[in-house]
Amino acid sequence: MSNTPAELRYAASHEWARLEQDGSVTVGITDHAQEALGDVVFVELPEVGKAMAAGEQAGVVESVKAASDIYAPVAGTVIAVNEALADAPESINGDPYGAWFFRLQPASASDLDQLLDAAAYQASCDA
């Protein structure tokens, strides 16, 4: 069974979103997603300053098996990317909730309410 932290929100496309104390939103891929991908070998991240719509492609994660798009779970502007992933993309497999991809300043914090909670996301994975 995948690890699905209750405090996070989830997109059906397998991204997690965490609201930070400063109002920004940190985004990564779920344990379920990294498990399905297998060994991650490369990550392409969005540019800082890029305005994203909810559901817009934000980057790509490549594994030995496949390449998969990463989407912005909420609308906002990219304010940071996790540069460490360039040198250690495999950290996504080891710690999918610690190895974040990018941070957004959300257009509206209430957009997070449109995402799935842990139970709903887990149910969608199990379906």
HELIX and SHEET records of a PDB file:
HELIX    1   1 ASP A   31  LEU A   37  1                                   7    
HELIX    2   2 ALA A   84  ASP A   87  1                                   4    
HELIX    3   3 SER A   91  GLY A   94  1                                   4    
HELIX    4   4 ALA A  109  GLN A  114  5                                   6    
HELIX    5   5 ALA A  118  ASP A  126  1                                   9    
SHEET    1   A 6 ARG A   9  TYR A  10  0                                        
SHEET    2   A 6 GLU A  15  LEU A  19 -1                                        
SHEET    3   A 6 VAL A  25  ILE A  29 -1                                        
SHEET    4   A 6 PHE A 102  PRO A 106 -1                                        
SHEET    5   A 6 GLY A  76  VAL A  81 -1                                        
SHEET    6   A 6 ALA A  51  MET A  52 -1                                        
SHEET    1   B 3 VAL A  40  GLU A  44  0                                        
SHEET    2   B 3 GLN A  57  SER A  63 -1                                        
SHEET    3   B 3 ALA A  67  TYR A  71 -1                                        
END                                                                             
